Amino acid sequence: MSKIYLEAMVPGNAKKYEFMADSRMTAGLVKAQFIEQVEAIEKIKLFEDRNKVLMACLDLNGLLQDTDILGEVGVKSGSRMMLI
């Protein structure tokens, strides 16, 4: 396992969160875990339709596809992510 630490921003509630992931995980799996954990922390449903949530990497200046593997597309420890 190759641990990376990510900062996730959620404009819907104007907050930032820190997460740990594996660089071999897909963006779709990481996004699903982000959503689950953020909603558990906040104790509210922030995302009406989880299938419509997009994840962007601000350091790579673009959206990640659900099938992208984090380490292969350049996401590394300290990368800033945004759920939109």
Secondary structure, DSSP 8 states (H G I E B T S, - for coil): --EEEEEEEETTTTEEEEEEEETTSBHHHHHHHHHHHHHHHHTS---S-GGG--EEETTTTEEE-TT-BHHHHT--TT-EEEE-
